[in-house]
């Protein structure tokens, strides 16, 4: 608080006019002054800062409730006492006495002996019209509160730094991997995990529904790792014949079997040496091959088919599946020891219906791509984008990509509307935004039909009540009850149990 002169604020009073003023005007002036005094007194009394006021000689004339709590002494024990009596008995040093000597504002650190607390004290002089100190106003801020604020500030700064690093890392990932779109918080969180994992050699298991982009995440792990300049080899374990997968993964020696190459052949593990091997659809790997894969992960060596000498390999393994490996372990169709070896770090990709914040940017990205490819200038209307956000996307990002390509090719107009989307007609329901609101609407029936579509698609995709209910975030008993009702009403297939 800067020092100031009372004369700067005093009112110019015409005493002659005041004596001649009617009595009622004097009473009104007095009432106004009293209200101003009461308002100022209430402000001081209710301030969180402690206020301590002395007169021009250093005698205490007022303290507020916050100062009483800070000092541990009542105002009755303070008012009327001189600051020299309080210094070294109640407080360690008096800022008011310093102001009386210097005539200038001062800030000090003050200890309160009754409460063992410490505070910052700022004391400022108030001068009368002659330049003499008429009072000293001190305000006090408790160290404990300041320390709490400082701690909060430090935490906030640390969080800000962490979030900035998080966003910088994610932006770097997106810059290096433009095929990945991540604006939804769930996807941003997943990419942050990728940034932490990429520099390491740890084995990663990526799970998620078909079409969620598991291969893109695996590539992102590889391309941002120290192995980026070495091979990234993708193997679809479900696309290779069970008779060939052994030789494809681990290779074979010459003459290992009829039709084998005379010089033998390297397997994918050897081809991926010093790089990354992405084992897609790992749940399709036969049990006998699971044993060999476990050995590779444990020993970091492979044995070619027909070979007798192990071959050392330096490979990072990233596996992926859309199957429930926990359930497969329970059913003894997937080895538990291999599952734990693969599942060192688990990345769960959210389905597109759970990352709706990415639907619009993904759609626009694919639209730009196919406009360039087919030399068109199509655009998605707001209604079309809204319809996309309402759709369940059982095929996830892959389905979105295919639908955008389809409408770019098939739509006659340059404006793609909701009705041009193939799922709009197939779903059997419309959204109120797309209807003529001048016509009567049965909103309850529309919502029921929409729920029916989601249940039908989820049950068709996952094949079990448990998985379908989990995909829709529903209780399994609720899902089963509604499925039964809709089965009778709309005819959902009961073939899959």
N, C-alpha and C positions, 0 to 999 in steps of 0.2 A: 504494500500500500504506500503510495507516494505521500509526502507531507503536503499540507495545504494550509492556507490562511483562512481563518474564520471570516475575515472581511470579504473574501471572494464569494461567500454564500449568504451574507447577512442581507436582509431585506431593507430597502430604503424606506424608513418609517417617517411619515409626516406627523409629528406628535401633536401639532396644533389641530390638524384635521381629525386625529384620533380622539382628542378631548371633546371635539365638537360632534363626533359621531353619535348617532342614537344608541341607547343602551342595548337594543336588540341586535344591532350590528356587532357590538363588542362581544355579546354572548355567543353569537354565531362564529366569530373569529376564534374565541376561546374553545368552543366545541371542536372546530376544525383542527386546531393545534393539538388538542387532547387526542383526537383520533389518529393524527400523524404520529404522536408520541407512542401511543399504544401499539400501532402497527410496527414501528421501528423496534420497540421493546420485544414484541412477539417474534420478529425476525431474528433478533439477537438470541433470545431465549431458546429458540428451536433449531438453531444452527448446529450442525454436527461438529463444527470446529468450536474449540473453547474460546470464549471471549472474556477479556480481563481488562478493565478500564480503571485508570488512576486519574487523579486531578493533576494540576500543574506542579504540585509539590511532591507527588509520588505516593499519595494516600489512595487506598483502594476505594472506588465509589460504586463499582458494579462488576459482577461476574455472572456467567450464565450456567445452566445446568451441566453442559458438556465439560466446562472447566471444573466444576465440583467433582464430577466423576473421575476426571483425569488426575486431579490433585489429591483426592481422597479427603476433602475437608469442605464443610458447609460454607455458604456465603455469609452467614451470620458471624462466623469466626474470622472472615476475611475483611469485610467491609469496615472501613474506618482505620485499618492498620496501615502503617507505613511500609514500603517495600524493603527498607533496611532491616525491618523486624522479620521479614519472611526469607530474605536471602540467607542461605547456609542453614536454615532450620526447616523450611518447607520445600524450598527449591535450591538448586545448586548455584544459580546465578540469575540476577534480575536484569532482563533486557530493558525494563522501564527506567532503571537507574542509569543504564548506559545512555539512553535517549536523553535523560535530563542533563547529562554531562556534555553530550555532543550536539544535541539538537537535531540529530539526523535519525532516519529509520535504521533499524538494526535487526538482523536475524541470527539467532543463536540456537544451539542444542541445549536443552534444559532437562535436568533430572528431577523427578518428583520423589521425595524421600518416603512419603507415606504409602505410596502405591508401587514404588520401584519401577515406575514407567518413565519413558523418555519421550520428548516431543520436540518438534521444531517450533520456535517462538518468533514471531515477527511483530515488533513493536514500532508504532508510527506516531509521531507527534502531531497534535492539532493546535494551530496557533490562533490567537485572537487578533483583533484589528491592529494591535500595537506590535505584533510580532513575537509576543510572549507565548510560551507553551501553556495552554489552558487545560489540556488533558492528553493522556497517552492511551491509545487503543492497541491492545495486543490480541492477536489471534494465534491459536495453538493447534497443531496437527499431530496427533499421536503417532509415534514411530511404528507401533504395532499395525495400525491401519495402513501406514505408508509401506511397511514391509509386505503386507498382504497384497497391496496394489502392485508393488514391485514384482512380487512372485507371480501374480496373474499376468503382468506384462511380459515377464521372461517366458512364461508358459505360452502366451499368445505368440510371442516372437518365434519360439521354437516350433510351434505348430505351423506358423506362417512359412517358416523356412522348410519344414517337412513337406507341407502342401506344395510349395514352389518346386522343391526337388521332385516331388511326385509328378506334378504336371509337366515339368521339364523332361523328365524321363519318359513319360507317356508321349509327349509331343515328339521326342526323338524317335520313339518306336514308330509312331505314325508316319513320321517323315521317311524313315527307312523302309516302312512297309505300307505303302499307300493303299494296298488292297484291303487293309483292315480299317473299318469304320467304327469309331468308338466315341459316342457322345452321351450315351446312357451311363448313369453312375455304376451300374453293375459291370458293364464292359470296361469302364475306366479302371475299376478296382482290379479286374482280372488282368488287364495289361500292366498295371503296377506290379502285380505278382510276377508277371513275365519278366519285367525289367530286373527284378531281384534274382530270378532264377537263371537268366540267360548267361551271365558270366561264369556260372558254375558248371560242374560236370555231373550233377546229381540226376538220377533217373526220374523221369516225370511221367505220370499217368494222366492223360487228358480224357475226360468223359463228357458226354453230351449227346443230344439227339442227332439223328442224321441231318446233315446240311447246316450244322451250326458253325462250321469253320474250324474243325479240329486240326486239319492239315495246315491251315494258314497260321494257327498259333504255333504249331510245331516248327514251321519254317521261320517264324519270328524268333523263336528260341534259338534256332541255329544261326540265323543271319546276324544276330546281335551277340554272338558268343565268340570266344577265341578260335573256334573251329570254322568260322564263317567262310574262309577261303578253301576249305576242304569239302568233300562231297556231302550232299544231303540226299540220302537214298530212301525213297518211300517204298514200302512193301505192303500190299494189301493181302493180309493173311487169309482172307476169305475168298480171294479171287484166284488163288493158286491151287491146283489139284493136290489133294493130300498125298498122292504118290510122288509129287515133284517138290513139295515144299521143303523137305529135308535138304535135298541137293541145291535148291535155290538159295536157301538161307546160309548153309554151311559149306557148300561146294562139294566137289568129289575129286578123287584121284583117277588117273587114267585106268580104264578097264574096270571101274567100280561096278558097272552093270552093263547089260546089253544096250548098245546104242550110245554109250557114254563117249565123249570126245577122247580121242587118243592122247591128248595132252592134259586131260583133266580140266577142271573149271573152278574159278574162284566163286565163292558164295557172296551174298550181299554183305555179310559181316566184314569180309576182307575188302570188298570194294569200298565200303564206307570207312576204311581205316583212317583214323585221325579226324573223322567227320562225325556226322549224326545219322543214325539209322532210325527211321520212323516206322514203327510197326503198327499199321492201321488195322482195325478190326481184330485186335489181339485175342478177343474172345473166341474167334474161329480157329485158333491154333489147336491142333490135335494134342491129346494128352502126352503121347510119347515125345512130341517135339517140345512140349513145355518143359520136360525134364532137361533136354539139351540146352534150351534157352536159359534155364536157371543156372546151369553150369557156366555158361558164357558170362552171365552177369556176376557170378561169384568169383570165377577164376580168371576172367578176361582172356579166355582162350577158346578156340573152336577146334573141333576134330572133323576133318572132311570125311564124307562118305567113302568108305573103303580105305581110309587113311589110318596110320598107326602113330603118327607124330602130331602132337598138339601144335596149333599155330596161334601165337600171341596176337591179339587185336586190341587196338585202342579206339573204342567206339563209344559215343554217348547214345544211350537208348532212350527214345521217347515213344511211348505206346499210347494207343487211343482205342476207344470202343464206345459203342452206343448201347451196349448190353449192361445188365446189372451183375457185375462180377461178384458182389457179395452173395447174391442169390445163387450164382453158378458155383461158388465155393461150397455153399450149403448142399447143393445137389451133386457135388463131387465131379462136376464137369470142368472145373478149373482148379488147378493146384493152389492150395492155400499158401505154401511157401513161395511160389512164384508171384502170387498176388501181392504179398507183403514186400517182395523184392522190387516189383514194379512200382508199387504205390508209395515210394519214398516221399514224393510231393504230388499232391492231387490237385489238378486244375479242373473245375467243373464249369463248362461253358453253359451259360444260360440260354434257353431257347428264345427265339425271336419274340415270342409273345410276352416274355418277361423282360425284354429290353426294348420296349416300344419307342424309347427315345432315339433309337438307331434306325427305325423303319424309314422315316422321311429322308435322312441323309443317304441311306443305302439305296433307296429308290431313285433319288436324284443322281447318285453316282452311276447306277446302271443305265439310267435314261441317257445321260451324257455319253456313256460308252457306246450304246446302241444307236444313238442319233449319229454319232461319227461313223460307226460301222456301216450303217445303211443309208447314209447321206440324207437324213430326215431332220426335221425340226419340231418334233413332237414335244408336247408339254403335258405334265400331269396337273389336273385341276385340283383345287382345294378339296372338293368332295371325294375325288379319287384317292388322294393322300389320306383323308380321314377314314375312308373305307378300308384302306390298307392297315391303318392303326387298329381298327376294330376286328380284323380277321385273325384267326388263331394261328395261321402259318404252320400247319403240321410238317411241311417240308423245310421250314426255317429259311435261312438266307438263300439256299440253293433254289427253293421254290420262288422266292421273291425275284431273284435274278431271272429265272425262266419266264415268269409272268411279265416282267417289264419288257423282255425281249419279244415276247409274243404280242403284246399290245402295240409295241412300236411297229411291228411288221403288219399286224392285221387291222389296226384302227384306221378308218378312212379319213377321219378328221385329224387336224394337227393337235386338237385338244382332246386328251384322254380323260374321259369322265368315269365315274364310278360304275356306270352300266357297261363300260367296255371291259371291265375286269372279269375274267372268267369265273372267279369264285362268287361274284355278285349274284349271278343267276343260279349257280349251283347250290348256294347256301340255303335258298328257299326263304330268305328273309331280307328285308330292307331296313334302312335306318331312317328315323324321322326326318333327318336333314335332306334325304333324297326323295321325300314324298310330297304330294300335294296336300298341304295342311288345310286346304279348304274342304277336304273330304274327311268324313269321320274316321278316326283311328282307334283300333283296339290295342292300346299300348301293352296291356297285360299279356295278350296273345302273342304280340311281337316279341316280348322279352322271353316268353316261354319257348317260342320257336328258336330264338337265338341260343338259349341254354341247351335246347335239344341238339342243335348243330354242334356245339362244343363237346357235349357228352358223346355224341355219335362219332365225331372225328377222333377224340381221345381214345375211346374204346377200340375203334378200328385200328388205330396206330399201335397202341401198347398191348392190346390183347388180354390184359388182366385188369380186374377191378382195382387192385392195389396201385398199380403203376398209373392207370388212367386217372384215378382219383387224386393221386399225388401231383400229376401234371397240371390238374386244374385247381389245386389247392383246396380240395374238398375232403371232408370226412368220408371214409370208405362206406360207412353205412348209409350216409346221405346219398352218395353217388349210386349205390346199389338200388336204393329205393326209387330215386328219380329215373334211373335206367329202366327199372321194371315198369314204371308208369308210362314212360315215353315209348317203351317197347310195345305196350298194348295200344297206345294212341297213334304212334307214328310208324311203328314197325321196325325198330332197331333189331338187327340180326342177333340172334341168341346163339349162333354157332360157336363163337369163341368164348371160352370159359376162363 
